[in-house]
Amino acid sequence: MRWLCLDPGDKRTGVAVSSPDGTFAIPVAVLEHARGGPAPKVIEELLSEHGADALLIGLPVSMDGSPSSQTNSALELAHRVAAHFGTRPTMPPGIALPHIATVSPHHELQQSSHAKLLHLQLWDERLSSWDARRAMGVGNSERRARRGRKHSLDAHAATVILQSFLSTQRGEQPPRRDPNTDTWFKARRD
């Protein structure tokens, strides 16, 4: 199964895609959009263009697992996409938000006639932007100063989210960056 991943934000959404065999994530693009996220039709076109049949959407939650200020925006995007494809989103393990169980009543379920979406999964995106900034070597002041890098950062954050998901699906701990040594490591399971 090939996955397309979205890291939704207020004005931009980072996009990444998995390799055809689902082993690694590749940054694709950054979508500019109005508040509320990209239109489901744009997502449908991306799925078709990249031959993806499953969608992963980053779910921003607080460090303690409670909803953050952007959680509702990501959930609303997931609801709109689910309604467009006539499917239901799946919550990430360990996160229970009661209002995700059903599609919002103001969204009509309408099966898309073009792309097929086999699975719509939400995934915990905690620390993905931090990991992406560290991997790219971008500091806060430098990040603000260079708009192009900010765009690239959004796509890399989507890549971090997708790689975390893919690693977890294979039963591996996702790779993490050690903040003390600034190197990547794989956690060992004991």
N, C-alpha and C positions, 0 to 999 in steps of 0.2 A: 504494500500500500504506500503510495507516495503522499506526503503531507505538505500542505501549504500552511504557514504560520503567520499570524497577524499579532503585532504588538501595538494595540490601539492607544492613541493619545488624543488630546483635544483638537489639534490641528494637523497632525501627521500620524501615519501608521506605518511602522516598519514591517517589511515582508521578507520572509525566508521560505525556502523550499528544501525538502529532504532529498537526498540522493535517491535514485530509483530503487535501490535496495534497502533504503531506510536506515542507513548506518550513520550518516553525518548530515549536518545542516549547512546550507549555503545562503548568504545574504542575497536578496534579489533587488529590492527597490524600496523607496519610501513614497507613500501616497500622501498627497496634500488634499485636505478636504475640509468641509465645514464641520462645526460641532456635531457630534453624533456618529462620526466615523464614516468610512467609505460606504458607498451604496452597494447593496447586495449584487447588483448587476456587474459592478466593477470586480467584486470578489469572484463572481462566476466566470468572468473573462480571464482572470488570473489563474483560476483552477484549470480552465481549459488550455490556456497557453502553456502551462507547466506540466500538464498531464497528471495533475493531482486529483485524487478522489476522496481526500479527507482533509478537514480543516481544523487547525488548532488555534485557539484564541487565547492570548495571555490575559489572565485574570489578576488585576492588581488588588492585593489585600495587604493589610498592615502586617507588621512582623509577628504579631500575636495571632494572626489568622482571622481577625475581624475585618469587616468591610472598611475600605479606605474611601477617600473622597472620589476616586475614579472607578470604584467597583461598579456602581450603578451604570455608568456609561458603557463599560465593557459588557455588562449583562444585557443592556438594551441592544447593543450591536449584535450580540449572540442571538437574542430573540428575533431581531429583524432578519438575520441570515437564516436562522432556523425556519422562520415563516416562509421565506423565499424558496427554500429547498424542500419544504414539507417534512421537516425532521425535528428532532429535539436535541438540545445540547446536553452533554454529559459533564457533570461537575468533576473537578480534580479530587483525587483521594485526600481525605482528611479535612476537606472544607465543606461545610454545610451552610448554605444560605437558602432559607426557605422559599424565597420568591423565584428561584430558578426552575422549580419543578414543572411549571407550565408556561407556555408561550403567552405573553401579554395579550389580554383580550382585544386590544385595538389592532393587533396584527392578524391578518387573514392568512391562513395556510394556503399557499399556492405553489404547487410543484413547478419548478423551473423546467422549461422544455429543452434546454441545451445541455448544461453540465450536470453530471451526477455527483451527489455528495453522499458518500457511504457513511461518513462519521463526522460529527461535529463535537469536538472536545474542548473544554475550557482547561487551562493549565495554570498553576500557581506561578506567577512571574516575579516573586519577591527577589530582589537584588539583581535582576537581569540587566538593568541599565548600569548599575554599579559595575557588574562583571564586564559588560561591554566597554565601558569607559576605561577600566583598568587594562583590558586586553588591547585596546587601541592606544593606550598611553596618553589619554586625553585628561588633563586636569580641569577643574571647574572654570577657572578664568579663561583658559585656552578654549574650552568648549563653548563658552558664551561668545568669544571673539570670532569664531569661525563657523559660519552658518553651514557651509558644505560638510564640515565634520559632524555637525549636529545631525544632518540628514543621514550621513553614513552611520552614525551612532544608533539611530532608530532601527535601521536594517540589521545591524549587528546585535542589538538587543533582541530582536525577533529570532536571530540565529541562536543566541544563548538559550532562549526559551525552548525552541524546537530541539536543540541538542540535549537539553535536560530531559525532555519528554522521550526522545528516542533512546537515550541511555537507560532510562527507567523501564521502558518497554522491553529492553533486552536483559533486564534484571541487574543492570550495573548501577553503581552510584554515579550521578552526573559529575563530570570533572568540575573542580572549583579552583579558584585562584587563591593562593595563600597571601593574605594582605601583608604579612610580615616580610616575606621573601619575594613577593611579586612573581611567583612561579605557579604554573598549573600543576595540579596533582589529582590523582584518582583516589577517592576514599576506599579503603579496604573493608570488606565485609568480614566480620569474625563470626 
